[in-house]
Amino acid sequence: MKINPLFQVGLDVLDRTCLVLGGGREAEEKTGRLLDAGARVVLLATELTPKLQQWADARRLSHREHPFTESDLDEVFLIVNTLADQPELTQRVWELANARNILINSYDQPALCTFGMVALVDTGHLRLSISTSNTSPSLASRLRQNFEQLFDAHFASYLDALAQARKRVRQRVDDRKTRFALLRALVRDFSIEGRLRYPTHWQRQVDALLSCELAHCDDEQRRCKDCPLSAEA
């Protein structure tokens, strides 16, 4: 598997039309992120999660229930396709998006993407993106969960105070060098302290996973001795 680290950027979708295919959990998470970023979301799905239905009822997004057609791509800036169980449709949407130079992310299909969806820590004004270059989305998710506990409401208040201080300094201090010195002084002693804790037998478990045929992982009685799903592993 070729590892693609991608080029990390922040994408401006404010007031741009973004198409989301699917109405499940993944679509809900991606739609929420697009809405938070100010996008005009068009959601194409026959069934919606309760949250997506709530957003549709509140007209925070435009909901279409018809099967996908090429005209759904008109005026679209970006596509998020969460329909991983429809390979033919995914391939078609990918080809049409490329023909129109529309950015596209196809869930769990990195070869059919022009941009990647990173794990996102979203606390106050903080946006911390986490990527493992698609080597382990599960680890990226786990890192996000840990960082969400670290960057809590107190951190959000701290960052908000820094934003207010920056605005005031920019308004009242003309000298650029002095502005930078004042603002840097506010964060001079800020640091992150901690350590990483790895699974106890991670190497043994990975080796077991690589060497077995994976045929009996769903059978508790027939799993390999060091299977990660086994409690004693």
C-alpha positions in Angstrom: 0.0 0.0 0.0 1.4 3.3 -1.1 1.4 5.9 1.8 0.2 9.4 0.8 1.0 11.9 3.5 -1.1 14.6 1.7 -0.6 18.3 1.9 -2.1 19.7 5.0 -4.2 22.9 4.5 -7.3 24.6 5.8 -10.0 24.8 3.1 -12.3 27.8 2.9 -15.8 26.5 2.3 -17.7 29.6 3.6 -20.8 30.1 1.6 -19.7 27.5 -0.9 -22.0 24.6 -2.0 -20.8 21.3 -0.7 -22.5 18.0 -1.7 -22.7 15.2 0.9 -23.8 11.7 -0.3 -25.4 9.4 2.3 -27.4 10.0 5.4 -25.7 7.8 8.0 -23.3 8.4 10.9 -20.4 9.4 8.7 -22.5 11.8 6.7 -23.7 13.3 10.0 -20.2 13.9 11.2 -18.9 15.3 7.9 -22.0 17.5 7.5 -21.6 18.9 11.0 -18.0 19.9 10.2 -19.1 21.6 6.9 -21.9 23.5 8.6 -19.5 24.6 11.4 -17.2 26.0 8.6 -20.1 27.9 7.1 -20.7 25.8 4.0 -24.0 25.6 2.1 -24.6 21.8 2.4 -26.7 19.8 -0.1 -27.4 16.4 1.4 -28.4 13.6 -1.0 -29.9 10.6 0.9 -33.1 8.6 1.2 -32.7 8.0 5.0 -31.3 10.4 7.5 -30.0 10.1 11.1 -32.1 12.0 13.6 -29.5 14.8 13.8 -29.4 15.1 10.0 -33.2 15.2 9.9 -33.2 17.9 12.6 -30.8 20.0 10.5 -33.0 19.4 7.4 -36.1 20.4 9.3 -34.4 23.6 10.5 -33.3 24.3 7.0 -29.7 24.4 7.9 -29.1 22.2 4.9 -30.8 21.3 1.6 -32.1 17.7 1.5 -32.6 15.9 -1.8 -34.1 12.3 -1.8 -33.7 11.4 -5.5 -31.0 9.1 -6.8 -27.8 10.8 -7.8 -27.7 12.5 -11.2 -24.9 14.4 -12.8 -26.9 17.6 -12.4 -26.4 17.3 -8.6 -22.9 18.5 -9.3 -23.9 21.8 -10.8 -22.3 24.7 -8.9 -20.7 22.3 -6.3 -17.3 23.2 -4.9 -16.7 20.0 -2.9 -18.1 16.5 -2.5 -18.1 14.2 0.5 -19.3 10.7 -0.5 -20.0 8.5 2.5 -21.6 5.6 0.5 -18.7 3.1 0.9 -21.1 0.2 0.1 -21.9 1.4 -3.4 -18.6 1.0 -5.4 -20.2 1.6 -8.9 -21.7 4.9 -7.8 -18.6 5.9 -6.0 -16.5 5.3 -9.1 -19.0 7.3 -11.2 -19.1 10.2 -8.9 -15.3 10.2 -8.7 -14.9 10.3 -12.5 -17.5 13.1 -12.9 -15.9 15.1 -10.1 -12.5 14.9 -11.7 -13.9 15.9 -15.1 -15.4 19.0 -13.5 -12.4 19.7 -11.2 -14.5 19.3 -8.1 -12.7 18.4 -4.9 -13.9 15.0 -3.6 -13.5 12.7 -0.6 -14.8 9.1 -1.0 -15.1 7.5 2.5 -12.7 4.6 3.0 -11.5 4.9 -0.6 -8.2 6.9 -0.5 -7.5 6.2 -4.2 -10.8 8.0 -5.1 -10.1 11.2 -3.1 -8.5 14.5 -4.0 -8.5 15.5 -0.3 -8.4 13.7 3.0 -10.7 14.1 6.0 -8.5 14.3 9.1 -9.5 13.5 12.7 -10.4 16.9 14.1 -10.0 18.3 17.7 -12.5 21.2 17.9 -12.4 23.2 21.1 -13.4 26.8 21.1 -11.2 28.5 18.5 -8.8 25.5 18.3 -8.8 23.3 15.2 -6.2 20.6 15.6 -6.0 18.2 12.7 -4.6 14.7 13.1 -3.6 12.4 10.3 -1.8 9.1 10.2 -1.5 9.3 6.3 -4.3 6.7 6.2 -2.1 4.0 7.9 -4.4 3.8 10.9 -7.6 5.9 11.0 -8.4 4.1 14.3 -5.3 5.5 15.9 -6.1 9.0 14.6 -9.6 8.7 16.1 -8.1 7.5 19.4 -5.6 10.5 19.4 -8.5 12.8 18.8 -10.4 11.5 21.8 -7.3 11.9 24.0 -6.7 15.5 22.9 -10.3 16.4 23.3 -9.9 15.6 27.0 -6.7 17.6 27.2 -8.0 20.7 25.4 -11.1 21.2 27.6 -13.4 24.1 28.4 -10.7 25.8 30.4 -8.4 25.8 27.4 -11.3 27.2 25.3 -11.6 30.1 27.8 -7.8 30.7 27.7 -7.8 30.8 23.9 -10.8 33.2 23.8 -9.0 35.5 26.3 -5.9 35.5 24.0 -8.1 36.4 21.0 -9.5 39.4 22.9 -6.0 40.4 24.0 -4.7 40.2 20.4 -7.5 42.3 19.1 -6.9 45.0 21.7 -3.1 45.0 21.2 -3.5 45.3 17.4 -5.9 48.3 17.9 -3.7 50.1 20.5 -0.1 49.4 19.7 1.3 50.7 16.4 4.8 49.2 16.6 4.8 45.8 15.1 7.8 44.5 17.1 6.2 45.6 20.3 2.9 43.9 19.4 4.6 40.6 18.7 6.6 40.8 22.0 3.4 41.5 24.0 1.5 38.6 22.4 4.3 36.1 22.6 4.8 37.0 26.3 1.2 35.8 27.0 2.0 32.2 25.8 5.7 32.1 26.8 5.1 29.6 29.6 2.4 27.5 27.9 3.4 23.9 27.4 2.0 20.4 26.9 3.2 17.8 29.4 2.5 14.1 29.2 3.5 10.7 27.9 2.4 8.0 25.5 1.0 4.7 26.8 1.1 1.9 24.4 -1.0 -1.4 24.5 1.0 -3.9 26.7 1.5 -6.5 24.0 1.0 -4.4 20.9 4.0 -6.0 18.9 2.9 -9.5 19.7 -0.7 -8.7 18.7 0.3 -7.1 15.5 2.6 -10.0 14.6 -0.2 -12.5 15.4 -2.6 -10.5 13.2 -0.1 -10.5 10.3 0.6 -14.2 10.5 -3.0 -15.6 10.9 -5.6 -16.0 8.1 -8.2 -13.9 10.0 -10.8 -16.5 9.3 -11.8 -17.1 12.9 -11.6 -13.7 14.4 -15.4 -13.6 14.8 -15.4 -16.9 16.6 -14.4 -16.3 20.2 -13.6 -20.0 20.8 -11.3 -20.3 17.7 -9.4 -17.1 17.8 -5.6 -17.1 17.8 -4.0 -17.0 21.3 -2.7 -13.4 20.7 -5.7 -12.1 18.8 -6.3 -8.4 19.8 -10.0 -9.3 20.3 -9.1 -11.9 23.0 -9.3 -10.6 26.5 -6.2 -12.5 27.6 -4.1 -11.3 24.6 
